[in-house]
Amino acid sequence: MVESLPSPEPERPPQVEVIWRGVLDVGSPREVLAKLIEGDPLKLGPRCQERTLSQALLLDSRRLYLRASAHVARHAAKYQGVPGLDIWLAEHIRKALKELVAEDAEALRARDLHGIPEDPWIQGVADVLGVEPALVTRGCAAFNQAAYDVRTAFFGIVIDGQKPTDWAASNGLTEERARACVKRALWLLGLRDELDLDDFLEDRADEP
């Protein structure tokens, strides 16, 4: 008598698939959104923060997180694992970010921006600049419309504290261009008076 071979155990789906199916495959978009907001199981919050930093944008991370979550929930039923989850989520975050920047730009043109940002990090930027928090919303909307090198110069030189010469060298620009970019960024963010950039950066370097 030939003994029957044992049946192979069914393959278990990779852990990442278990996670996203438990979140994205739970019912209506409203139900998916509730799952996404409760505990952030797909880590959309950190992904949104990473995206804004990589693009050198000043945007309330909570706004982006909620908008990206809504995008993901709306399209959750169509997702079947392709493309990879990281790529799929990144695309929805990109679209959400583009929408918010465009909406803020339109509100800026219509002079309809108001209120104080809730993001502590952006409030910290206001403190660094010595600008009233109520003015930061308008400043950030204008800043986010600036050229990429203007935004990255501000992040690298003002926020990260790099020297203009070092930042310029690592980004393939002249020091003169780097300094001009920083001055433009500061002007957009509300420092409209005559500014001595060296004094400003020296004061920043002296801060604890």
Secondary structure, DSSP 8 states (H G I E B T S, - for coil): --------------HHHHHHHHHHSSSSHHHHHHHHHTT-TT-HHHHHHHHHHHTT----HHHHHHHHHHHHHHHGGG-SS-S-HHHHHHHHHHHHHHHHHHHHHHHHHTT---S----HHHHHHHHHHT--HHHHHHHHHHHTTS-HHHHHHIIIIIIS---HHHHHHHTT--HHHHHHHHHHHHHHTT--S---HHHHHHHHHH--
